[in-house]
């Protein structure tokens, strides 16, 4: 292998490694809109480009009773503000491009997390 070809291969490998390292630090986010609405309110709250990590509080004073997941990822809805449920309870799974409505006697959703 010639000297100039070897330098070219090393340079290409270094560039590829640098690119992979730089991209891994970028925060990924959802693509599309998550829309929430309270039971007694016509106003909607929408989220777009939500980070895929962590717990996200639904910023409606009385929580959300309707959700439309028009993103490319699935979400889990929780009745608490910290994505935790009391012992034995589980969050509500809402797949991509689907919606969900709470039962009239159930508590509203207060937070959500993204499945990635």
Secondary structure, 3 states (H helix, E strand, C coil): CCHHHHHHHHHHHHHHHHHHHHHHCCCCECCEEEEEECCCCCCEEEEECCECCCEEECCCCCCECEEEEEECCEEEEECCCCCCCCCCCCCEEECCCEEEECCCCCCCECEEEEEC
